[in-house]
Structures are given as structure tokens and as C-alpha cells.
Amino acid sequence: MEQILSFLENNLTNLYIPRPGIVDILEIAIIAFIIYHILVWMRTTRAWFLMKGIVSIMVMFVIAVILEMNTIIWIAQNVVYIGVIAVIVILQPELRKALETLGKKNFFSAFLPMEFNRGEEGNFSDHTVKEITKACVEMGKVKTGALIVIAQNDLLTEYENTGIEVDGVVSSQLLINIFEHNTPLHDGAVIVRGNRISSATCYLPLSDNMQLSKALGTRHRAGVGISEATDAMTLIVSEETGKISVAYKGELTRNLKAEDIEKQLEKIQNKPTEEKKRRILNINRSRSK
């Protein structure tokens, strides 16, 4: 106890606290923002448990420094470099996923008129929304398992290449027929881009999110996995219960009704407002002249 009190007295008596300026406050805010998002990311991966182990070791190291346990300090100083390399190797999949997510973020989207690149219907039409919704509801009634990926901006070519090209207009009849039991295309995922079904029987990456319920099967984990790796939205119809779920941005929303499905799809439809429609029309007219 005397050693701890002596350590605190020697280090805190002459402690100098500088006055922070505007730049310092901004720097602190940026660092806090980065640390917060790193912790949120780690919370859903295996890195969270590793982080708790590292914190425990750091606490013991601080105690060793305070109590001047020279042997432990020497061991820790020589092991820390190897430990950093080991952590990078262990967390390689998680670090890669984090860097991919960072690379896909469009920090300038708020300033650029991206809507001008879309048609008046947005990413897909209202008819496509109704057809996908109808197909999911009908398949849910008879407990036909389904996995439908609706693409946005990210290219899904690597996943489309794992399946069979369809290139057909989206319709409830076609979707139901694809996922019908004992048909050649029923196993795997369907990928929808715009108003067309691009591929079927596609393989998707499985999510390793440890917060997902253990009761969820491969179909749901694949739906969440593709939503973590890309900006796509995935609709999942359970073969066991017939219940419909949606996966988007790594989050799973379950037990959806028809109106809920339409609302979810409208989130990524990105239909331009009336004012933007007029601007698009004027731009198209000026281009045609």
C-alpha cells in the first residue's frame, strides 16, 4: 500500500494540465469518434473477447509497474512485439472486413447529386417491390425457403458468378418457381439487380456475428453475411416457420408482414423527389438537344 501511495504522490503532485485549444478539442473528438466505432465493430466479432483479455493483461502490467516487479516488466516488454503480430494474424479476417467496410463508405454522398444517375423509378420500380413482396408472402404461406438479394450500388459479380445466369424480369411467379422444392434452381440465393433477376443458386458468405440467435440456420446467416459485406438488402423466407425476415447493414429484422416488406424495400429504392425528377428531366432534355 505504501508503494502505491508513493507512486501516486510522485506522479500526481507535479501534474501539469494544459489548456486545450479548438484544434485540441477537435482532435479529441475525432479520436473519440474513431475509438467508439472501433469498439462498436469489435462488439460483434471475436475481437471483443480478445480485447477483454488484452485489457486484463494491461491492468496486471500497470500493477506490476507500480509495485516494481522487474521480472514481469521485462517479460512483458519482450513479448509485446510478438503479441502485436499475433493479434494481427488472429484478427486478419475481421481487419479485412473492417477495411472493406471503410473503403465502401462514400463520405461525399451528402454533397454529390447521386440521384441524377438514377431513373425516375429509383433503383427498381414499384411493380418490382410488389412482385417481390407477393412472392415472399406466398412462399411463406406454404413454408418454401427462399433467399433473395436485392443489389444497390455495390457490384455482386463475385457472388453472381457462383450461380446460374437467369436475366429475367422480376415476377412473383418466376421467384416462386425458382425456389419450389426439387427444382434445379431452388438451392442457394437469387440476386436481383434493378428490375431483373440476374442469377440464381448463388453462394453467399456466412456471417460470423456472435449475437445472432443460435436457432437461425444457414439461410439466415448467409442473408446477414451478404448484408455485412455489401450494401445489398436480403429477404429470407424460413423453410421451418414460413416467417419472413430482412437483413440489411448486418442487422436482421424478423417476422415481417407484407406492408413491412414494402417499407423495407422502399428504403433502398431511392426514388427521387418531384423536384429532383424535374431536374433529371431538364438534364435529359438538354443532353438530347
C-alpha positions in Angstrom: 0.0 0.0 0.0 2.8 2.4 0.8 4.4 1.7 -2.6 1.1 2.6 -4.4 0.7 5.8 -2.3 4.3 6.8 -3.0 3.8 6.2 -6.8 0.7 8.4 -6.8 2.3 11.1 -4.8 5.4 11.3 -7.0 3.4 11.3 -10.3 0.4 13.4 -9.4 1.9 16.2 -7.3 3.6 18.0 -10.2 0.9 17.0 -12.8 0.5 19.8 -15.4 -2.8 20.1 -17.2 -2.5 22.3 -20.3 -5.4 24.4 -21.6 -7.0 22.8 -24.6 -7.5 24.9 -27.7 -10.0 24.5 -30.6 -7.7 22.2 -32.5 -7.1 20.0 -29.4 -10.8 19.7 -28.8 -11.4 18.7 -32.5 -8.6 16.2 -32.3 -10.1 14.6 -29.1 -13.5 14.5 -30.8 -12.0 12.7 -33.9 -10.1 10.2 -31.7 -13.2 9.5 -29.6 -15.3 9.0 -32.8 -12.7 6.5 -34.1 -12.4 4.6 -30.9 -16.2 4.5 -30.5 -16.7 2.9 -33.9 -13.8 0.5 -33.4 -15.5 -0.7 -30.2 -18.9 -1.0 -31.9 -17.3 -3.1 -34.7 -15.4 -5.2 -32.2 -18.5 -5.9 -30.1 -20.0 -8.1 -32.9 -16.8 -10.0 -33.6 -14.4 -12.4 -31.9 -12.1 -9.4 -31.3 -14.3 -8.4 -28.4 -13.2 -11.4 -26.3 -9.6 -10.9 -27.3 -9.9 -7.2 -26.3 -11.1 -8.1 -22.8 -8.1 -10.4 -22.5 -5.7 -7.7 -23.6 -7.3 -5.2 -21.1 -6.8 -7.7 -18.3 -3.1 -8.2 -19.2 -2.7 -4.4 -19.3 -4.2 -4.0 -15.9 -1.8 -6.6 -14.5 1.1 -4.9 -16.3 0.2 -1.5 -14.7 0.1 -3.1 -11.2 3.5 -4.7 -12.0 4.9 -1.3 -12.9 3.5 0.3 -9.7 4.9 -2.5 -7.5 8.2 -2.5 -9.5 8.0 -6.2 -10.4 11.0 -6.0 -12.7 10.9 -9.6 -13.9 7.3 -9.3 -15.1 8.0 -5.9 -16.7 11.0 -7.4 -18.6 8.9 -10.3 -19.8 6.1 -8.0 -20.9 8.5 -5.7 -22.8 10.0 -8.6 -24.8 6.6 -10.3 -25.5 4.7 -7.2 -26.6 6.2 -7.1 -30.2 5.3 -10.7 -30.8 1.9 -10.1 -29.3 1.1 -7.4 -31.8 2.0 -9.6 -34.7 -0.1 -12.5 -33.2 -3.1 -10.2 -32.8 -2.9 -9.1 -36.5 -2.7 -12.7 -37.6 -5.6 -13.8 -35.4 -7.8 -10.9 -36.4 -6.9 -11.0 -40.1 -10.5 -11.8 -41.3 -12.1 -9.1 -39.1 -9.5 -6.5 -40.0 -10.0 -7.2 -43.7 -13.8 -6.9 -43.3 -13.4 -3.6 -41.4 -11.1 -2.1 -44.1 -13.5 -3.2 -46.8 -16.4 -1.6 -45.0 -14.4 1.6 -44.6 -13.5 1.6 -48.3 -17.2 1.2 -49.3 -18.3 4.3 -47.4 -19.0 7.3 -49.6 -18.0 10.3 -47.5 -19.1 12.7 -50.3 -22.5 11.3 -50.9 -24.1 14.1 -49.0 -22.6 16.7 -51.3 -23.0 15.0 -54.7 -26.2 14.7 -56.6 -26.1 10.9 -57.0 -29.9 10.8 -57.7 -29.2 12.2 -61.2 -27.6 8.8 -62.1 -30.9 7.0 -61.2 -34.1 6.8 -63.3 -37.4 8.2 -62.2 -38.2 4.8 -60.6 -35.1 4.7 -58.4 -33.1 1.5 -58.2 -36.1 -0.5 -59.1 -39.8 0.1 -59.9 -42.9 -0.1 -57.6 -44.0 -3.1 -59.6 -40.8 -4.9 -58.6 -41.5 -4.1 -55.0 -45.0 -5.6 -55.2 -43.8 -8.7 -57.1 -41.0 -9.5 -54.6 -43.4 -8.8 -51.7 -46.1 -11.1 -53.2 -43.6 -13.9 -53.8 -42.3 -13.8 -50.2 -45.8 -13.8 -48.7 -47.0 -16.7 -50.9 -43.8 -18.7 -50.2 -44.2 -18.0 -46.5 -47.7 -19.4 -46.5 -46.5 -22.8 -47.8 -43.1 -22.7 -46.0 -41.0 -22.6 -49.1 -37.5 -21.5 -48.1 -36.1 -18.5 -50.1 -33.1 -16.2 -50.1 -33.5 -13.1 -52.3 -30.7 -10.5 -52.5 -31.6 -7.0 -53.8 -28.5 -5.2 -55.1 -27.8 -1.5 -54.7 -24.6 0.2 -55.7 -22.0 -2.5 -54.8 -21.2 -4.9 -57.5 -22.1 -8.5 -56.7 -20.3 -10.1 -59.6 -18.3 -12.5 -57.5 -21.5 -13.9 -56.0 -23.4 -13.9 -59.2 -20.6 -16.0 -60.8 -21.2 -18.7 -58.2 -24.7 -19.3 -59.6 -26.6 -19.7 -62.9 -27.4 -16.7 -65.0 -31.2 -16.0 -65.3 -31.5 -12.4 -66.6 -35.3 -12.4 -66.3 -37.8 -9.7 -65.4 -38.8 -9.9 -61.7 -42.2 -11.5 -61.2 -43.7 -13.3 -58.3 -44.4 -16.4 -60.5 -40.7 -16.6 -61.5 -39.4 -16.2 -58.0 -41.8 -18.8 -56.6 -40.9 -21.3 -59.4 -37.2 -20.8 -58.7 -37.5 -21.7 -55.0 -40.0 -24.5 -55.5 -38.8 -27.8 -53.9 -36.9 -30.2 -56.1 -36.4 -27.7 -58.9 -32.9 -27.2 -60.3 -32.5 -23.6 -59.1 -34.1 -23.8 -55.6 -30.9 -24.3 -53.7 -28.9 -21.0 -53.0 -29.7 -17.4 -53.4 -31.4 -15.3 -56.1 -29.7 -11.9 -56.9 -31.9 -9.1 -58.1 -30.5 -6.0 -59.8 -32.8 -3.3 -60.9 -36.0 -4.9 -62.3 -34.3 -8.2 -63.3 -33.3 -11.4 -61.7 -29.6 -11.7 -62.7 -28.6 -15.1 -61.2 -29.9 -18.0 -59.1 -28.4 -20.7 -56.9 -25.7 -18.2 -55.8 -23.5 -18.9 -52.8 -23.2 -16.2 -50.1 -20.7 -15.6 -47.3 -21.9 -16.7 -43.9 -22.0 -14.1 -41.1 -19.8 -14.8 -38.0 -21.9 -12.3 -35.9 -21.9 -14.0 -32.5 -25.1 -12.0 -31.5 -27.3 -13.9 -33.9 -29.6 -16.4 -32.4 -28.3 -20.0 -32.4 -31.7 -21.1 -33.7 -31.1 -19.4 -37.0 -29.9 -21.6 -39.8 -27.5 -21.2 -42.8 -30.1 -19.3 -44.9 -30.4 -16.5 -42.3 -26.6 -16.4 -41.7 -26.0 -16.1 -45.4 -28.5 -13.3 -45.7 -26.9 -11.4 -42.9 -23.4 -12.2 -44.3 -24.0 -10.6 -47.7 -25.6 -7.5 -46.0 -22.4 -7.1 -43.9 -20.1 -7.5 -46.9 -22.1 -5.2 -49.3 -24.9 -2.6 -49.3 -27.4 -5.2 -50.6 -30.7 -6.0 -48.8 -31.7 -9.6 -48.4 -35.1 -11.1 -47.9 -35.3 -14.5 -46.2 -38.2 -16.9 -46.0 -37.9 -19.6 -43.4 -38.5 -23.1 -44.5 -39.3 -24.2 -41.0 -41.7 -21.5 -39.9 -42.6 -19.6 -43.1 -41.7 -16.3 -41.4 -40.1 -13.6 -43.4 -37.0 -11.7 -42.4 -34.9 -8.9 -43.9 -31.1 -8.4 -43.5 -29.6 -5.0 -44.1 -26.4 -3.5 -43.0 -25.6 -6.5 -40.8 -28.9 -6.3 -38.9 -31.7 -8.9 -39.1 -35.4 -7.9 -38.7 -37.7 -10.8 -38.3 -41.5 -11.7 -38.6 -42.3 -9.2 -41.3 -45.8 -8.7 -42.9 -46.4 -7.6 -46.5 -46.6 -3.9 -45.6 -43.3 -4.2 -43.6 -41.6 -5.8 -46.6 -42.6 -3.0 -48.9 -41.4 -0.4 -46.4 -38.0 -2.1 -46.2 -37.6 -2.3 -50.0 -38.6 1.4 -50.3 -35.6 2.2 -48.1 -33.2 1.1 -50.8 -35.4 2.1 -53.8 -34.1 5.6 -53.6 -36.8 7.2 -55.7 -36.0 10.8 -56.5 -38.4 13.5 -55.2 -40.6 15.5 -57.6 -38.1 18.4 -57.6 -35.2 16.0 -58.4 -37.4 14.4 -61.1 -37.8 17.8 -62.8 -34.1 18.4 -62.6 -33.3 15.0 -64.2 -35.9 15.6 -66.9 -34.3 19.0 -67.7 -30.8 17.5 -67.8 -32.0 14.7 -70.1 -33.7 17.3 -72.4 -30.5 19.4 -72.5 -28.4 16.3 -73.4 -30.8 15.4 -76.2 -30.5 18.8 -77.9 
